[in-house]
Amino acid sequence: MSSPVSIRDVAARAGVSVGTVSNVLNRPEIVAKVTRDNVHAAIDALGFVRNEPARQLRAGRSRIIGLVVLDVANPFFTDMARGVEDEASASGLSVMLCNSDEQPDRESRYLDLLEEQRVHGILITPFGEPGDRVAGLQRRGTPVILVDAQSPLGSQCSVSVDDVVGGELAVAHLIEAGHDKIAFIGGPASLRQVADRYEGAVRALTRAGRSATDLMVLDTPALNVAGGQRAGVQLATMPGPARPTAVFCANDLVALGFLQEMTRQRIHVPDDIAIVGYDDIEFAAAAAVPLSSVRQPRQELGRTAAQLLLDETSRLGRHKHRQVVFQPELVVRRSSQSASERAQPVGAER
Protein backbone atom coordinates (compact mmCIF):
# COMPACT_ATOMS: atom_id res chain seq x y z
CA MET A 1 0.00 0.00 0.00
CA SER A 2 1.43 3.37 -1.02
CA SER A 3 1.76 6.21 1.48
CA PRO A 4 -0.82 9.04 1.37
CA VAL A 5 0.18 12.05 -0.69
CA SER A 6 1.49 14.77 1.61
CA ILE A 7 1.41 18.54 1.40
CA ARG A 8 5.17 18.39 0.74
CA ASP A 9 4.52 16.26 -2.36
CA VAL A 10 2.07 18.88 -3.64
CA ALA A 11 4.58 21.68 -2.97
CA ALA A 12 7.35 19.85 -4.81
CA ARG A 13 5.17 19.18 -7.87
CA ALA A 14 3.86 22.76 -8.01
CA GLY A 15 7.33 24.22 -7.42
CA VAL A 16 6.25 26.27 -4.40
CA SER A 17 6.84 26.16 -0.65
CA VAL A 18 4.78 24.14 1.82
CA GLY A 19 3.59 27.45 3.29
CA THR A 20 2.24 28.54 -0.09
CA VAL A 21 0.25 25.30 -0.43
CA SER A 22 -1.10 25.85 3.07
CA ASN A 23 -2.19 29.36 2.14
CA VAL A 24 -3.92 28.10 -1.00
CA LEU A 25 -5.87 25.62 1.12
CA ASN A 26 -6.71 27.94 4.00
CA ARG A 27 -6.34 31.55 2.83
CA PRO A 28 -6.57 31.44 -0.98
CA GLU A 29 -7.40 35.15 -1.25
CA ILE A 30 -3.80 36.10 -0.38
CA VAL A 31 -2.25 33.93 -3.12
CA ALA A 32 -1.91 35.01 -6.75
CA LYS A 33 -4.31 33.29 -9.12
CA VAL A 34 -1.59 31.71 -11.27
CA THR A 35 -0.01 30.17 -8.17
CA ARG A 36 -3.37 28.93 -6.93
CA ASP A 37 -4.02 27.31 -10.29
CA ASN A 38 -0.61 25.56 -10.24
CA VAL A 39 -1.21 24.22 -6.72
CA HIS A 40 -4.72 22.97 -7.55
CA ALA A 41 -3.36 21.27 -10.67
CA ALA A 42 -0.78 19.48 -8.51
CA ILE A 43 -3.48 18.47 -6.03
CA ASP A 44 -5.62 17.03 -8.82
CA ALA A 45 -2.70 15.20 -10.42
CA LEU A 46 -1.49 13.63 -7.16
CA GLY A 47 -4.93 12.96 -5.66
CA PHE A 48 -4.06 14.86 -2.49
CA VAL A 49 -6.64 14.82 0.33
CA ARG A 50 -6.04 17.22 3.20
CA ASN A 51 -5.67 15.84 6.72
CA GLU A 52 -8.60 17.54 8.42
CA PRO A 53 -7.90 16.27 11.98
CA ALA A 54 -4.36 17.64 11.74
CA ARG A 55 -5.67 20.96 10.46
CA GLN A 56 -8.09 21.12 13.40
CA LEU A 57 -5.26 20.54 15.84
CA ARG A 58 -3.34 23.46 14.35
CA ALA A 59 -6.34 25.75 14.02
CA GLY A 60 -8.01 24.75 17.29
CA ARG A 61 -11.42 24.52 15.60
CA SER A 62 -13.00 22.55 12.76
CA ARG A 63 -15.07 23.81 9.84
CA ILE A 64 -18.13 21.96 11.09
CA ILE A 65 -21.15 23.42 12.88
CA GLY A 66 -22.97 21.06 15.21
CA LEU A 67 -26.78 21.25 15.06
CA VAL A 68 -28.70 19.38 17.79
CA VAL A 69 -32.48 19.17 17.30
CA LEU A 70 -35.29 17.55 19.26
CA ASP A 71 -36.77 15.40 16.49
CA VAL A 72 -35.24 15.06 13.05
CA ALA A 73 -38.45 13.36 11.82
CA ASN A 74 -40.32 16.65 12.31
CA PRO A 75 -40.23 18.69 9.08
CA PHE A 76 -40.03 21.86 11.19
CA PHE A 77 -36.49 20.91 12.21
CA THR A 78 -35.42 19.76 8.75
CA ASP A 79 -36.60 23.10 7.33
CA MET A 80 -34.73 24.91 10.10
CA ALA A 81 -31.61 22.84 9.32
CA ARG A 82 -31.87 23.89 5.68
CA GLY A 83 -31.60 27.53 6.77
CA VAL A 84 -28.53 26.71 8.88
CA GLU A 85 -26.92 24.80 6.01
CA ASP A 86 -27.51 27.59 3.49
CA GLU A 87 -25.79 30.13 5.71
CA ALA A 88 -22.96 27.78 6.73
CA SER A 89 -22.25 26.71 3.16
CA ALA A 90 -21.89 30.33 2.05
CA SER A 91 -19.11 30.66 4.65
CA GLY A 92 -17.32 27.44 3.70
CA LEU A 93 -18.63 25.45 6.66
CA SER A 94 -20.48 22.14 6.92
CA VAL A 95 -23.26 21.07 9.29
CA MET A 96 -23.38 17.94 11.44
CA LEU A 97 -27.02 17.17 12.31
CA CYS A 98 -27.68 15.40 15.62
CA ASN A 99 -31.08 14.12 16.77
CA SER A 100 -31.59 14.16 20.55
CA ASP A 101 -35.01 12.53 20.11
CA GLU A 102 -36.25 14.52 23.13
CA GLN A 103 -33.90 12.51 25.38
CA PRO A 104 -31.67 14.52 27.75
CA ASP A 105 -29.04 11.75 28.00
CA ARG A 106 -28.77 11.51 24.24
CA GLU A 107 -28.52 15.28 23.97
CA SER A 108 -25.66 15.27 26.49
CA ARG A 109 -23.78 12.56 24.56
CA TYR A 110 -24.01 14.56 21.36
CA LEU A 111 -22.73 17.68 23.09
CA ASP A 112 -19.74 15.69 24.38
CA LEU A 113 -19.05 14.35 20.88
CA LEU A 114 -19.27 17.77 19.26
CA GLU A 115 -16.94 19.29 21.83
CA GLU A 116 -14.43 16.47 21.29
CA GLN A 117 -14.58 17.15 17.55
CA ARG A 118 -13.71 20.80 18.22
CA VAL A 119 -16.63 22.01 16.12
CA HIS A 120 -16.80 25.61 14.98
CA GLY A 121 -19.78 26.06 17.28
CA ILE A 122 -23.04 24.43 18.34
CA LEU A 123 -26.63 25.32 17.53
CA ILE A 124 -29.08 23.53 19.81
CA THR A 125 -32.78 23.26 20.47
CA PRO A 126 -32.42 22.05 24.05
CA PHE A 127 -34.69 19.67 25.90
CA GLY A 128 -35.69 21.82 28.88
CA GLU A 129 -33.59 24.69 30.20
CA PRO A 130 -30.02 24.98 28.80
CA GLY A 131 -28.46 24.91 32.29
CA ASP A 132 -24.86 24.27 33.33
CA ARG A 133 -24.10 21.92 30.42
CA VAL A 134 -24.28 24.69 27.84
CA ALA A 135 -22.51 27.17 30.13
CA GLY A 136 -19.65 24.68 30.54
CA LEU A 137 -19.21 24.40 26.78
CA GLN A 138 -18.99 28.17 26.51
CA ARG A 139 -16.45 28.45 29.33
CA ARG A 140 -14.25 25.92 27.56
CA GLY A 141 -14.37 27.89 24.31
CA THR A 142 -17.19 26.34 22.25
CA PRO A 143 -19.74 28.97 21.13
CA VAL A 144 -23.36 27.89 21.64
CA ILE A 145 -26.50 29.41 20.09
CA LEU A 146 -29.99 28.41 21.27
CA VAL A 147 -32.45 27.81 18.43
CA ASP A 148 -36.24 27.75 18.91
CA ALA A 149 -35.49 28.52 22.55
CA GLN A 150 -34.79 31.59 24.64
CA SER A 151 -31.71 32.28 26.73
CA PRO A 152 -33.01 32.67 30.31
CA LEU A 153 -30.14 34.90 31.46
CA GLY A 154 -28.98 36.29 28.13
CA SER A 155 -25.69 34.43 28.54
CA GLN A 156 -25.76 33.12 24.98
CA CYS A 157 -27.35 34.16 21.70
CA SER A 158 -30.80 32.75 21.03
CA VAL A 159 -33.30 32.71 18.18
CA SER A 160 -36.91 31.89 18.93
CA VAL A 161 -40.55 32.54 18.11
CA ASP A 162 -42.97 34.03 20.65
CA ASP A 163 -44.92 30.82 21.28
CA VAL A 164 -47.14 32.44 23.90
CA VAL A 165 -48.42 34.80 21.23
CA GLY A 166 -48.77 31.85 18.85
CA GLY A 167 -50.91 29.89 21.29
CA GLU A 168 -53.05 32.96 21.90
CA LEU A 169 -53.58 33.48 18.16
CA ALA A 170 -54.75 29.89 17.71
CA VAL A 171 -57.29 29.81 20.55
CA ALA A 172 -58.52 33.37 19.99
CA HIS A 173 -59.36 32.29 16.44
CA LEU A 174 -61.33 29.28 17.72
CA ILE A 175 -63.21 31.43 20.24
CA GLU A 176 -64.01 33.96 17.52
CA ALA A 177 -65.38 31.10 15.41
CA GLY A 178 -67.88 30.39 18.19
CA HIS A 179 -66.33 27.40 19.95
CA ASP A 180 -67.03 27.01 23.68
CA LYS A 181 -65.46 23.59 24.22
CA ILE A 182 -61.80 23.71 23.23
CA ALA A 183 -59.05 21.17 23.93
CA PHE A 184 -55.28 21.57 23.95
CA ILE A 185 -53.36 18.54 22.67
CA GLY A 186 -49.60 18.19 23.19
CA GLY A 187 -46.77 17.15 25.43
CA PRO A 188 -44.61 16.53 27.25
CA ALA A 189 -45.36 19.66 29.29
CA SER A 190 -41.66 19.89 30.22
CA LEU A 191 -40.91 21.11 26.69
CA ARG A 192 -40.73 24.90 26.75
CA GLN A 193 -42.53 25.14 23.42
CA VAL A 194 -45.49 23.13 24.73
CA ALA A 195 -45.69 25.10 27.97
CA ASP A 196 -45.58 28.45 26.16
CA ARG A 197 -48.22 27.47 23.60
CA TYR A 198 -50.48 26.26 26.41
CA GLU A 199 -49.91 29.54 28.28
CA GLY A 200 -50.97 31.46 25.18
CA ALA A 201 -54.11 29.33 24.87
CA VAL A 202 -55.04 30.12 28.48
CA ARG A 203 -54.35 33.82 27.89
CA ALA A 204 -56.82 33.83 24.99
CA LEU A 205 -59.50 32.28 27.21
CA THR A 206 -58.83 34.78 29.98
CA ARG A 207 -59.08 37.73 27.62
CA ALA A 208 -62.41 36.35 26.42
CA GLY A 209 -63.66 36.36 30.02
CA ARG A 210 -63.42 32.62 30.45
CA SER A 211 -61.55 30.37 32.87
CA ALA A 212 -58.40 28.32 32.25
CA THR A 213 -60.40 25.32 33.50
CA ASP A 214 -62.54 25.61 30.38
CA LEU A 215 -59.58 24.30 28.36
CA MET A 216 -59.48 20.51 28.22
CA VAL A 217 -55.94 19.12 28.10
CA LEU A 218 -55.00 15.87 26.35
CA ASP A 219 -51.35 15.04 26.98
CA THR A 220 -49.16 13.29 24.43
CA PRO A 221 -45.86 11.53 25.22
CA ALA A 222 -44.24 13.18 22.19
CA LEU A 223 -45.05 15.76 19.53
CA ASN A 224 -45.59 13.29 16.71
CA VAL A 225 -48.30 11.76 14.56
CA ALA A 226 -48.78 8.79 16.90
CA GLY A 227 -49.43 11.16 19.80
CA GLY A 228 -52.12 12.93 17.80
CA GLN A 229 -53.73 9.64 16.80
CA ARG A 230 -53.85 8.50 20.42
CA ALA A 231 -55.47 11.78 21.47
CA GLY A 232 -57.98 11.30 18.67
CA VAL A 233 -58.96 7.91 20.07
CA GLN A 234 -59.42 9.48 23.52
CA LEU A 235 -61.65 12.20 22.15
CA ALA A 236 -63.69 9.87 19.95
CA THR A 237 -64.64 7.73 22.96
CA MET A 238 -66.06 10.71 24.88
CA PRO A 239 -69.86 11.11 25.03
CA GLY A 240 -71.08 13.58 22.43
CA PRO A 241 -72.11 16.37 24.85
CA ALA A 242 -68.72 16.24 26.62
CA ARG A 243 -66.67 16.23 23.44
CA PRO A 244 -64.80 19.43 22.47
CA THR A 245 -65.86 21.12 19.26
CA ALA A 246 -62.35 22.41 18.57
CA VAL A 247 -58.75 21.45 19.33
CA PHE A 248 -55.48 23.35 19.32
CA CYS A 249 -52.54 20.99 18.76
CA ALA A 250 -49.05 21.91 19.95
CA ASN A 251 -47.57 21.14 16.53
CA ASP A 252 -48.63 20.08 13.05
CA LEU A 253 -47.55 16.45 13.37
CA VAL A 254 -49.90 16.04 16.34
CA ALA A 255 -52.63 17.85 14.39
CA LEU A 256 -52.16 15.61 11.33
CA GLY A 257 -52.31 12.47 13.48
CA PHE A 258 -55.45 13.77 15.16
CA LEU A 259 -56.98 14.57 11.75
CA GLN A 260 -56.23 11.03 10.54
CA GLU A 261 -57.99 9.54 13.56
CA MET A 262 -61.02 11.81 13.09
CA THR A 263 -61.28 10.59 9.50
CA ARG A 264 -61.06 6.96 10.68
CA GLN A 265 -63.72 7.58 13.32
CA ARG A 266 -65.95 9.35 10.76
CA ILE A 267 -65.93 12.54 12.80
CA HIS A 268 -66.04 15.33 10.26
CA VAL A 269 -63.54 18.20 10.21
CA PRO A 270 -64.44 21.02 10.58
CA ASP A 271 -68.22 20.42 10.88
CA ASP A 272 -67.97 18.19 13.97
CA ILE A 273 -64.62 19.43 15.25
CA ALA A 274 -62.22 22.19 14.21
CA ILE A 275 -58.44 21.79 14.29
CA VAL A 276 -55.57 24.29 14.50
CA GLY A 277 -51.94 23.11 14.42
CA TYR A 278 -48.60 24.84 14.91
CA ASP A 279 -45.48 25.33 12.71
CA ASP A 280 -47.23 25.40 9.30
CA ILE A 281 -45.05 22.69 7.81
CA GLU A 282 -45.52 21.96 4.11
CA PHE A 283 -47.80 18.98 4.81
CA ALA A 284 -50.30 21.22 6.66
CA ALA A 285 -51.62 22.83 3.49
CA ALA A 286 -51.49 19.50 1.62
CA ALA A 287 -53.57 17.51 4.14
CA ALA A 288 -56.87 15.91 3.05
CA VAL A 289 -58.51 18.74 4.98
CA PRO A 290 -56.08 21.67 4.67
CA LEU A 291 -54.87 22.44 8.16
CA SER A 292 -55.05 25.82 9.87
CA SER A 293 -51.75 26.45 11.60
CA VAL A 294 -49.61 29.00 13.38
CA ARG A 295 -46.72 29.72 11.03
CA GLN A 296 -43.11 29.96 12.19
CA PRO A 297 -40.32 31.28 9.91
CA ARG A 298 -38.52 27.93 9.97
CA GLN A 299 -35.64 28.53 7.56
CA GLU A 300 -35.19 32.09 8.82
CA LEU A 301 -34.73 30.73 12.36
CA GLY A 302 -31.88 28.54 11.10
CA ARG A 303 -30.26 31.24 8.98
CA THR A 304 -30.36 33.78 11.79
CA ALA A 305 -28.89 31.32 14.30
CA ALA A 306 -26.01 30.52 11.93
CA GLN A 307 -25.38 34.23 11.34
CA LEU A 308 -25.16 34.84 15.09
CA LEU A 309 -22.69 31.97 15.45
CA LEU A 310 -20.52 33.26 12.61
CA ASP A 311 -20.55 36.73 14.14
CA GLU A 312 -19.51 35.33 17.52
CA THR A 313 -16.62 33.30 16.09
CA SER A 314 -15.33 36.07 13.83
CA ARG A 315 -15.58 38.96 16.30
CA LEU A 316 -13.94 37.52 19.39
CA GLY A 317 -14.08 40.00 22.24
CA ARG A 318 -16.38 42.33 20.30
CA HIS A 319 -19.43 40.11 19.91
CA LYS A 320 -22.49 40.94 21.98
CA HIS A 321 -25.07 38.24 22.69
CA ARG A 322 -28.46 38.87 21.11
CA GLN A 323 -31.87 37.34 21.75
CA VAL A 324 -33.82 37.44 18.48
CA VAL A 325 -37.57 36.79 18.81
CA PHE A 326 -39.76 36.37 15.71
CA GLN A 327 -43.52 36.85 15.74
CA PRO A 328 -45.77 33.98 14.60
CA GLU A 329 -48.62 34.30 12.10
CA LEU A 330 -51.97 32.47 12.02
CA VAL A 331 -52.81 30.83 8.69
CA VAL A 332 -56.52 29.92 8.48
CA ARG A 333 -57.50 27.03 6.24
CA ARG A 334 -60.51 24.70 5.96
CA SER A 335 -59.85 22.69 9.15
CA SER A 336 -61.05 25.52 11.39
CA GLN A 337 -63.37 27.49 9.13
CA SER A 338 -67.07 27.86 9.91
CA ALA A 339 -69.68 26.92 7.31
CA SER A 340 -70.25 30.59 6.46
CA GLU A 341 -66.51 31.17 5.96
CA ARG A 342 -66.25 28.14 3.68
CA ALA A 343 -69.13 29.48 1.59
CA GLN A 344 -67.26 32.69 0.84
CA PRO A 345 -65.11 33.02 -2.33
CA VAL A 346 -61.58 31.68 -1.97
CA GLY A 347 -59.19 34.43 -0.98
CA ALA A 348 -55.69 34.84 0.36
CA GLU A 349 -54.69 33.01 3.52
CA ARG A 350 -54.54 35.28 6.50
C-alpha positions as CSV (number, residue, x, y, z in Angstrom):
1,M,0.0,0.0,0.0
2,S,1.4,3.4,-1.0
3,S,1.8,6.2,1.5
4,P,-0.8,9.0,1.4
5,V,0.2,12.0,-0.7
6,S,1.5,14.8,1.6
7,I,1.4,18.5,1.4
8,R,5.2,18.4,0.7
9,D,4.5,16.3,-2.4
10,V,2.1,18.9,-3.6
11,A,4.6,21.7,-3.0
12,A,7.3,19.9,-4.8
13,R,5.2,19.2,-7.9
14,A,3.9,22.8,-8.0
15,G,7.3,24.2,-7.4
16,V,6.3,26.3,-4.4
17,S,6.8,26.2,-0.6
18,V,4.8,24.1,1.8
19,G,3.6,27.5,3.3
20,T,2.2,28.5,-0.1
21,V,0.3,25.3,-0.4
22,S,-1.1,25.9,3.1
23,N,-2.2,29.4,2.1
24,V,-3.9,28.1,-1.0
25,L,-5.9,25.6,1.1
26,N,-6.7,27.9,4.0
27,R,-6.3,31.6,2.8
28,P,-6.6,31.4,-1.0
29,E,-7.4,35.1,-1.2
30,I,-3.8,36.1,-0.4
31,V,-2.2,33.9,-3.1
32,A,-1.9,35.0,-6.8
33,K,-4.3,33.3,-9.1
34,V,-1.6,31.7,-11.3
35,T,0.0,30.2,-8.2
36,R,-3.4,28.9,-6.9
37,D,-4.0,27.3,-10.3
38,N,-0.6,25.6,-10.2
39,V,-1.2,24.2,-6.7
40,H,-4.7,23.0,-7.6
41,A,-3.4,21.3,-10.7
42,A,-0.8,19.5,-8.5
43,I,-3.5,18.5,-6.0
44,D,-5.6,17.0,-8.8
45,A,-2.7,15.2,-10.4
46,L,-1.5,13.6,-7.2
47,G,-4.9,13.0,-5.7
48,F,-4.1,14.9,-2.5
49,V,-6.6,14.8,0.3
50,R,-6.0,17.2,3.2
51,N,-5.7,15.8,6.7
52,E,-8.6,17.5,8.4
53,P,-7.9,16.3,12.0
54,A,-4.4,17.6,11.7
55,R,-5.7,21.0,10.5
56,Q,-8.1,21.1,13.4
57,L,-5.3,20.5,15.8
58,R,-3.3,23.5,14.4
59,A,-6.3,25.7,14.0
60,G,-8.0,24.7,17.3
61,R,-11.4,24.5,15.6
62,S,-13.0,22.6,12.8
63,R,-15.1,23.8,9.8
64,I,-18.1,22.0,11.1
65,I,-21.1,23.4,12.9
66,G,-23.0,21.1,15.2
67,L,-26.8,21.3,15.1
68,V,-28.7,19.4,17.8
69,V,-32.5,19.2,17.3
70,L,-35.3,17.6,19.3
71,D,-36.8,15.4,16.5
72,V,-35.2,15.1,13.0
73,A,-38.5,13.4,11.8
74,N,-40.3,16.6,12.3
75,P,-40.2,18.7,9.1
76,F,-40.0,21.9,11.2
77,F,-36.5,20.9,12.2
78,T,-35.4,19.8,8.8
79,D,-36.6,23.1,7.3
80,M,-34.7,24.9,10.1
81,A,-31.6,22.8,9.3
82,R,-31.9,23.9,5.7
83,G,-31.6,27.5,6.8
84,V,-28.5,26.7,8.9
85,E,-26.9,24.8,6.0
86,D,-27.5,27.6,3.5
87,E,-25.8,30.1,5.7
88,A,-23.0,27.8,6.7
89,S,-22.2,26.7,3.2
90,A,-21.9,30.3,2.1
91,S,-19.1,30.7,4.6
92,G,-17.3,27.4,3.7
93,L,-18.6,25.5,6.7
94,S,-20.5,22.1,6.9
95,V,-23.3,21.1,9.3
96,M,-23.4,17.9,11.4
97,L,-27.0,17.2,12.3
98,C,-27.7,15.4,15.6
99,N,-31.1,14.1,16.8
100,S,-31.6,14.2,20.5
101,D,-35.0,12.5,20.1
102,E,-36.3,14.5,23.1
103,Q,-33.9,12.5,25.4
104,P,-31.7,14.5,27.8
105,D,-29.0,11.8,28.0
106,R,-28.8,11.5,24.2
107,E,-28.5,15.3,24.0
108,S,-25.7,15.3,26.5
109,R,-23.8,12.6,24.6
110,Y,-24.0,14.6,21.4
111,L,-22.7,17.7,23.1
112,D,-19.7,15.7,24.4
113,L,-19.0,14.3,20.9
114,L,-19.3,17.8,19.3
115,E,-16.9,19.3,21.8
116,E,-14.4,16.5,21.3
117,Q,-14.6,17.1,17.6
118,R,-13.7,20.8,18.2
119,V,-16.6,22.0,16.1
120,H,-16.8,25.6,15.0
121,G,-19.8,26.1,17.3
122,I,-23.0,24.4,18.3
123,L,-26.6,25.3,17.5
124,I,-29.1,23.5,19.8
125,T,-32.8,23.3,20.5
126,P,-32.4,22.1,24.1
127,F,-34.7,19.7,25.9
128,G,-35.7,21.8,28.9
129,E,-33.6,24.7,30.2
130,P,-30.0,25.0,28.8
131,G,-28.5,24.9,32.3
132,D,-24.9,24.3,33.3
133,R,-24.1,21.9,30.4
134,V,-24.3,24.7,27.8
135,A,-22.5,27.2,30.1
136,G,-19.6,24.7,30.5
137,L,-19.2,24.4,26.8
138,Q,-19.0,28.2,26.5
139,R,-16.5,28.4,29.3
140,R,-14.2,25.9,27.6
141,G,-14.4,27.9,24.3
142,T,-17.2,26.3,22.3
143,P,-19.7,29.0,21.1
144,V,-23.4,27.9,21.6
145,I,-26.5,29.4,20.1
146,L,-30.0,28.4,21.3
147,V,-32.5,27.8,18.4
148,D,-36.2,27.7,18.9
149,A,-35.5,28.5,22.6
150,Q,-34.8,31.6,24.6
151,S,-31.7,32.3,26.7
152,P,-33.0,32.7,30.3
153,L,-30.1,34.9,31.5
154,G,-29.0,36.3,28.1
155,S,-25.7,34.4,28.5
156,Q,-25.8,33.1,25.0
157,C,-27.3,34.2,21.7
158,S,-30.8,32.8,21.0
159,V,-33.3,32.7,18.2
160,S,-36.9,31.9,18.9
161,V,-40.6,32.5,18.1
162,D,-43.0,34.0,20.7
163,D,-44.9,30.8,21.3
164,V,-47.1,32.4,23.9
165,V,-48.4,34.8,21.2
166,G,-48.8,31.9,18.9
167,G,-50.9,29.9,21.3
168,E,-53.0,33.0,21.9
169,L,-53.6,33.5,18.2
170,A,-54.8,29.9,17.7
171,V,-57.3,29.8,20.5
172,A,-58.5,33.4,20.0
173,H,-59.4,32.3,16.4
174,L,-61.3,29.3,17.7
175,I,-63.2,31.4,20.2
176,E,-64.0,34.0,17.5
177,A,-65.4,31.1,15.4
178,G,-67.9,30.4,18.2
179,H,-66.3,27.4,19.9
180,D,-67.0,27.0,23.7
181,K,-65.5,23.6,24.2
182,I,-61.8,23.7,23.2
183,A,-59.0,21.2,23.9
184,F,-55.3,21.6,23.9
185,I,-53.4,18.5,22.7
186,G,-49.6,18.2,23.2
187,G,-46.8,17.1,25.4
188,P,-44.6,16.5,27.3
189,A,-45.4,19.7,29.3
190,S,-41.7,19.9,30.2
191,L,-40.9,21.1,26.7
192,R,-40.7,24.9,26.8
193,Q,-42.5,25.1,23.4
194,V,-45.5,23.1,24.7
195,A,-45.7,25.1,28.0
196,D,-45.6,28.4,26.2
197,R,-48.2,27.5,23.6
198,Y,-50.5,26.3,26.4
199,E,-49.9,29.5,28.3
200,G,-51.0,31.5,25.2
201,A,-54.1,29.3,24.9
202,V,-55.0,30.1,28.5
203,R,-54.3,33.8,27.9
204,A,-56.8,33.8,25.0
205,L,-59.5,32.3,27.2
206,T,-58.8,34.8,30.0
207,R,-59.1,37.7,27.6
208,A,-62.4,36.4,26.4
209,G,-63.7,36.4,30.0
210,R,-63.4,32.6,30.4
211,S,-61.5,30.4,32.9
212,A,-58.4,28.3,32.2
213,T,-60.4,25.3,33.5
214,D,-62.5,25.6,30.4
215,L,-59.6,24.3,28.4
216,M,-59.5,20.5,28.2
217,V,-55.9,19.1,28.1
218,L,-55.0,15.9,26.3
219,D,-51.3,15.0,27.0
220,T,-49.2,13.3,24.4
221,P,-45.9,11.5,25.2
222,A,-44.2,13.2,22.2
223,L,-45.1,15.8,19.5
224,N,-45.6,13.3,16.7
225,V,-48.3,11.8,14.6
226,A,-48.8,8.8,16.9
227,G,-49.4,11.2,19.8
228,G,-52.1,12.9,17.8
229,Q,-53.7,9.6,16.8
230,R,-53.8,8.5,20.4
231,A,-55.5,11.8,21.5
232,G,-58.0,11.3,18.7
233,V,-59.0,7.9,20.1
234,Q,-59.4,9.5,23.5
235,L,-61.6,12.2,22.2
236,A,-63.7,9.9,20.0
237,T,-64.6,7.7,23.0
238,M,-66.1,10.7,24.9
239,P,-69.9,11.1,25.0
240,G,-71.1,13.6,22.4
241,P,-72.1,16.4,24.9
242,A,-68.7,16.2,26.6
243,R,-66.7,16.2,23.4
244,P,-64.8,19.4,22.5
245,T,-65.9,21.1,19.3
246,A,-62.3,22.4,18.6
247,V,-58.7,21.4,19.3
248,F,-55.5,23.3,19.3
249,C,-52.5,21.0,18.8
250,A,-49.0,21.9,20.0
251,N,-47.6,21.1,16.5
252,D,-48.6,20.1,13.0
253,L,-47.5,16.5,13.4
254,V,-49.9,16.0,16.3
255,A,-52.6,17.9,14.4
256,L,-52.2,15.6,11.3
257,G,-52.3,12.5,13.5
258,F,-55.5,13.8,15.2
259,L,-57.0,14.6,11.7
260,Q,-56.2,11.0,10.5
261,E,-58.0,9.5,13.6
262,M,-61.0,11.8,13.1
263,T,-61.3,10.6,9.5
264,R,-61.1,7.0,10.7
265,Q,-63.7,7.6,13.3
266,R,-66.0,9.4,10.8
267,I,-65.9,12.5,12.8
268,H,-66.0,15.3,10.3
269,V,-63.5,18.2,10.2
270,P,-64.4,21.0,10.6
271,D,-68.2,20.4,10.9
272,D,-68.0,18.2,14.0
273,I,-64.6,19.4,15.3
274,A,-62.2,22.2,14.2
275,I,-58.4,21.8,14.3
276,V,-55.6,24.3,14.5
277,G,-51.9,23.1,14.4
278,Y,-48.6,24.8,14.9
279,D,-45.5,25.3,12.7
280,D,-47.2,25.4,9.3
281,I,-45.0,22.7,7.8
282,E,-45.5,22.0,4.1
283,F,-47.8,19.0,4.8
284,A,-50.3,21.2,6.7
285,A,-51.6,22.8,3.5
286,A,-51.5,19.5,1.6
287,A,-53.6,17.5,4.1
288,A,-56.9,15.9,3.1
289,V,-58.5,18.7,5.0
290,P,-56.1,21.7,4.7
291,L,-54.9,22.4,8.2
292,S,-55.1,25.8,9.9
293,S,-51.8,26.5,11.6
294,V,-49.6,29.0,13.4
295,R,-46.7,29.7,11.0
296,Q,-43.1,30.0,12.2
297,P,-40.3,31.3,9.9
298,R,-38.5,27.9,10.0
299,Q,-35.6,28.5,7.6
300,E,-35.2,32.1,8.8
301,L,-34.7,30.7,12.4
302,G,-31.9,28.5,11.1
303,R,-30.3,31.2,9.0
304,T,-30.4,33.8,11.8
305,A,-28.9,31.3,14.3
306,A,-26.0,30.5,11.9
307,Q,-25.4,34.2,11.3
308,L,-25.2,34.8,15.1
309,L,-22.7,32.0,15.4
310,L,-20.5,33.3,12.6
311,D,-20.5,36.7,14.1
312,E,-19.5,35.3,17.5
313,T,-16.6,33.3,16.1
314,S,-15.3,36.1,13.8
315,R,-15.6,39.0,16.3
316,L,-13.9,37.5,19.4
317,G,-14.1,40.0,22.2
318,R,-16.4,42.3,20.3
319,H,-19.4,40.1,19.9
320,K,-22.5,40.9,22.0
321,H,-25.1,38.2,22.7
322,R,-28.5,38.9,21.1
323,Q,-31.9,37.3,21.7
324,V,-33.8,37.4,18.5
325,V,-37.6,36.8,18.8
326,F,-39.8,36.4,15.7
327,Q,-43.5,36.9,15.7
328,P,-45.8,34.0,14.6
329,E,-48.6,34.3,12.1
330,L,-52.0,32.5,12.0
331,V,-52.8,30.8,8.7
332,V,-56.5,29.9,8.5
333,R,-57.5,27.0,6.2
334,R,-60.5,24.7,6.0
335,S,-59.8,22.7,9.1
336,S,-61.0,25.5,11.4
337,Q,-63.4,27.5,9.1
338,S,-67.1,27.9,9.9
339,A,-69.7,26.9,7.3
340,S,-70.2,30.6,6.5
341,E,-66.5,31.2,6.0
342,R,-66.2,28.1,3.7
343,A,-69.1,29.5,1.6
344,Q,-67.3,32.7,0.8
345,P,-65.1,33.0,-2.3
346,V,-61.6,31.7,-2.0
347,G,-59.2,34.4,-1.0
348,A,-55.7,34.8,0.4
349,E,-54.7,33.0,3.5
350,R,-54.5,35.3,6.5
